[in-house]
């Protein structure tokens, strides 16, 4: 019985000893962990102290700089008024420049507006003048009635009478050569001269005007009647022009030119009764030009009868 009690007691003591050893081991581990935390905290504290020292140093430096700046500020404070004046001048200068630019812009806009207004006034004056002339002419027609048209006819008849007088007074010249034969001789003999080249160009323009029906015009609505009238009038005028070309000499150029102009006036006057049929003035100029340069070649042939001088 005593042995059992001793055994139980020994077992309890052993268990207590083992439990005590396990608690010491756990406590030792906790102490190590706490020691490591303490060491880590001390290290971080050291770092914080170092940073604090650095910050204190920087604060000290900033205080020194602040003191220097305050000294400098006190030194230059007396120039504050001058700086204010300079800033004021700068601001006023900018304002003046802006005002000048705005004034230039306003002036440019004003000039454009004035130009546009002047243009409108000019257009109005032109229209007013044209309208005034038309109204005056209309008033003259209404007040004069038949006298106005009679005056126009009288002026036209005066031109016709002048042309008839020239026709009556002009001399009769015998035929020398057919016009085409005469021009062929002149162009072949003196074809390298400037006059011959220009005459050839004029002849080509005449032929082109004939082919494109630019010799005369007429106001008949019926196309066949209009074409027939233009053909007859063109034939009459070209026959006269060819006749004067065949009668041409260096001495009678002025008379031939005047004769062709007279035929132009008379034919156009006659054409009034045929729905205002008339020879175009541009075609008259071509035939007159033909006479002038043909006379130059005739003069050249008279002075230099041999073509090789050309």
C-alpha positions in Angstrom: 0.0 0.0 0.0 2.8 2.3 0.9 4.6 1.4 -2.4 1.6 2.3 -4.4 1.4 5.6 -2.7 5.0 6.3 -3.3 4.6 5.3 -6.9 1.7 7.6 -7.4 3.6 10.4 -5.6 6.6 9.8 -7.8 4.4 9.9 -10.9 2.9 13.1 -9.9 6.2 14.6 -9.2 7.5 13.4 -12.5 4.6 14.9 -14.3 5.0 18.1 -12.5 8.6 18.2 -13.4 7.9 17.6 -17.0 5.2 20.2 -17.0 7.6 22.6 -15.3 10.3 21.9 -18.0 7.8 22.5 -20.8 6.8 25.8 -19.2 10.4 26.9 -18.9 11.0 26.0 -22.5 8.0 28.1 -23.6 9.0 30.9 -21.3 12.5 30.8 -22.7 11.2 31.0 -26.2 9.0 34.0 -25.3 11.9 35.7 -23.7 14.0 35.2 -26.9 11.1 36.6 -29.0 10.7 39.6 -26.7 14.5 40.1 -26.8 14.5 40.1 -30.6 11.6 42.6 -30.6 13.4 44.7 -28.1 16.6 44.7 -30.3 14.5 45.6 -33.4 12.8 48.4 -31.5 16.1 49.7 -30.3 17.4 49.7 -33.9 14.4 51.5 -35.2 14.7 54.0 -32.3 18.3 54.6 -33.3 17.2 55.3 -36.9 14.5 57.7 -35.7 17.0 59.5 -33.5 19.3 59.8 -36.5 16.5 61.2 -38.7 15.5 63.6 -35.9 19.1 64.8 -35.7 19.2 65.3 -39.4 15.9 67.2 -39.3 17.1 69.3 -36.5 20.2 70.1 -38.5 18.1 71.0 -41.6 15.9 73.1 -39.4 19.0 74.9 -38.1 20.2 75.5 -41.6 16.8 76.8 -42.7 16.8 79.1 -39.7 20.2 80.4 -40.7 19.0 80.9 -44.3 15.8 82.6 -43.0 17.9 84.9 -41.0 20.1 85.8 -44.0 17.0 86.4 -46.1 15.5 88.6 -43.5 18.7 90.6 -43.3 18.8 90.9 -47.2 15.1 91.8 -47.2 15.6 94.5 -44.6 18.5 95.7 -46.7 16.5 96.0 -50.0 13.1 97.0 -48.4 13.9 100.6 -49.1 13.9 99.8 -52.8 10.4 98.5 -52.7 8.9 101.7 -53.9 11.2 101.7 -56.9 10.2 98.2 -57.8 6.6 99.1 -57.5 7.2 102.0 -59.9 8.9 99.7 -62.4 6.1 97.2 -62.2 3.6 100.0 -62.7 5.5 101.2 -65.7 5.5 97.7 -67.2 1.8 97.3 -66.6 1.0 100.7 -68.1 3.3 99.9 -71.1 1.4 96.7 -71.7 -1.9 98.5 -71.4 -0.7 101.1 -73.9 0.5 98.5 -76.4 -2.9 96.7 -76.1 -4.7 100.0 -76.7 -2.5 100.7 -79.8 -3.2 97.3 -81.2 -6.9 97.7 -80.6 -6.8 101.1 -82.2 -5.1 99.7 -85.3 -7.7 96.9 -85.5 -10.5 99.4 -85.2 -8.9 101.7 -87.8 -8.4 98.8 -90.2 -12.1 97.7 -89.8 -13.1 101.4 -90.3 -11.0 101.7 -93.4 -12.5 98.5 -94.9 -16.0 99.8 -94.1 -15.2 103.1 -95.7 -13.9 101.3 -98.8 -17.0 99.2 -99.0 -19.1 102.3 -98.6 -17.2 104.2 -101.3 -17.6 101.2 -103.7 -21.4 101.2 -103.0 -21.6 104.9 -103.6 -19.7 104.5 -106.9 -22.0 101.7 -108.0 -25.0 103.8 -107.0 -23.6 106.8 -109.0 -23.0 104.7 -112.1 -26.5 103.2 -111.9 -27.9 106.7 -111.2 -26.1 108.2 -114.1 -27.2 105.4 -116.5 -30.7 105.7 -115.3 -30.6 109.5 -115.6 -29.3 109.2 -119.2 -32.0 106.7 -120.1 -34.7 108.8 -118.5 -33.4 111.9 -120.4 -33.3 110.0 -123.6 -36.8 108.6 -123.0 -38.1 112.1 -122.2 -36.4 113.4 -125.3 -38.1 110.7 -127.4 -41.5 111.4 -125.8 -41.3 115.2 -126.2 -39.8 115.2 -129.7 -41.7 112.1 -130.8 -41.1 111.7 -134.5 -38.4 114.4 -134.6 -36.0 112.2 -132.7 -36.2 109.3 -135.1 -36.2 111.7 -138.0 -32.9 113.2 -136.7 -31.4 109.7 -136.6 -32.5 108.9 -140.1 -31.2 112.3 -141.3 -27.8 111.5 -139.8 -27.8 108.1 -141.6 -29.0 109.7 -144.9 -26.1 112.1 -144.6 -23.6 109.2 -144.6 -25.4 107.7 -147.6 -25.3 110.9 -149.5 -21.6 111.3 -148.8 -21.0 107.8 -150.1 -23.0 108.5 -153.2 -21.0 111.6 -153.9 -17.8 109.7 -153.6 -19.2 107.0 -156.0 -20.2 109.7 -158.5 -16.8 111.5 -158.3 -14.6 108.4 -158.3 -12.6 107.7 -161.5 -13.1 104.8 -163.7 -10.1 102.4 -163.9 -9.6 99.8 -166.5 -9.2 96.2 -165.4 -5.5 95.2 -165.1 -5.5 91.6 -163.9 -8.0 89.4 -162.0 -7.6 89.8 -158.3 -6.5 86.2 -157.6 -4.0 86.3 -160.5 -2.5 89.6 -159.2 -2.2 88.4 -155.6 -0.7 85.1 -156.8 2.0 87.0 -158.7 2.8 89.3 -155.8 3.0 86.5 -153.2 5.1 84.2 -155.4 7.5 87.0 -156.4 7.9 88.6 -153.0 6.8 85.9 -150.6 9.7 86.3 -148.2 9.0 89.9 -147.4 7.1 91.0 -144.2 4.4 92.6 -146.3 3.8 89.4 -148.3 3.7 87.3 -145.1 1.2 89.7 -143.5 -0.9 89.7 -146.7 -1.0 85.9 -146.8 -2.2 86.0 -143.2 -4.9 88.5 -144.0 -6.0 86.4 -147.0 -6.3 83.4 -144.7 -8.4 85.4 -142.2 -10.7 86.5 -145.1 -11.1 82.9 -146.3 -11.8 81.8 -142.7 -14.5 84.5 -142.3 -16.2 83.4 -145.5 -16.1 79.7 -144.5 -17.5 80.4 -141.0 -20.1 82.9 -142.3 -18.6 85.9 -140.5 -18.9 88.2 -143.5 -22.4 89.6 -142.8 -25.4 89.1 -140.5 -29.2 89.4 -140.8 -32.2 89.3 -138.5 -34.5 87.2 -140.5 -36.1 84.4 -138.4 -36.4 82.0 -141.3 -33.0 80.4 -141.7 -33.2 79.9 -145.5 -34.2 83.5 -146.1 -31.5 84.7 -143.7 -28.8 82.6 -145.4 -29.9 83.8 -148.9 -29.8 87.5 -147.8 -26.4 87.1 -146.2 -25.0 85.3 -149.3 -26.3 88.0 -151.7 -24.9 90.8 -149.6 -21.6 89.1 -149.1 -21.3 88.4 -152.8 -22.0 92.0 -153.7 -19.4 93.3 -151.2 -16.7 90.7 -152.2 -17.2 91.5 -155.8 -16.6 95.2 -155.2 -13.5 94.4 -153.0 -12.1 92.1 -155.7 -12.8 94.8 -158.4 -10.9 97.4 -156.4 -8.1 94.9 -155.8 -7.7 94.3 -159.5 -7.7 98.0 -160.2 -5.2 98.7 -157.4 -2.0 100.6 -158.0 0.4 102.3 -155.6 -1.0 105.7 -156.7 -4.7 105.0 -156.2 -4.7 103.2 -152.8 -6.6 106.0 -151.0 -9.3 106.1 -153.7 -9.7 102.3 -153.6 -10.0 102.3 -149.8 -12.6 105.1 -149.9 -14.5 103.4 -152.7 -14.7 100.2 -150.6 -15.9 102.1 -147.6 -18.5 103.8 -149.7 -19.8 100.4 -150.9 -19.9 99.3 -147.2 -22.1 102.2 -146.2 -24.4 101.8 -149.3 -24.8 98.1 -149.0 -25.6 98.3 -145.2 -28.1 101.1 -145.9 -29.8 98.9 -148.5 -29.7 96.0 -146.1 -31.8 97.9 -143.5 -34.8 97.0 -145.6 -33.8 93.3 -145.5 -34.2 92.8 -141.7 -31.2 94.9 -140.8 -28.8 92.8 -143.0 -25.3 94.3 -142.9 -21.6 93.6 -143.6 -19.7 93.2 -140.4 -17.2 95.9 -139.7 -14.5 93.4 -138.9 -14.8 91.9 -142.4 -14.5 95.4 -143.9 -11.3 95.9 -141.9 -9.8 92.7 -143.4 -10.6 93.7 -147.0 -9.1 97.2 -146.3 -6.0 95.6 -144.8 -5.8 93.4 -147.9 -5.8 96.5 -150.2 -3.1 98.3 -148.1 -0.6 95.4 -148.1 -1.2 94.6 -151.8 -0.4 98.2 -152.6 2.8 97.8 -150.6 3.8 94.8 -152.7 2.9 96.6 -155.9 5.2 99.5 -154.8 7.9 97.0 -154.0 7.5 95.4 -157.5 7.6 98.9 -159.0 10.8 99.8 -157.2 12.5 96.4 -157.5 11.1 94.5 -160.5 13.2 91.4 -159.8 11.9 89.1 -157.1 15.3 88.0 -155.9 15.8 91.2 -153.9 13.0 90.1 -151.5 
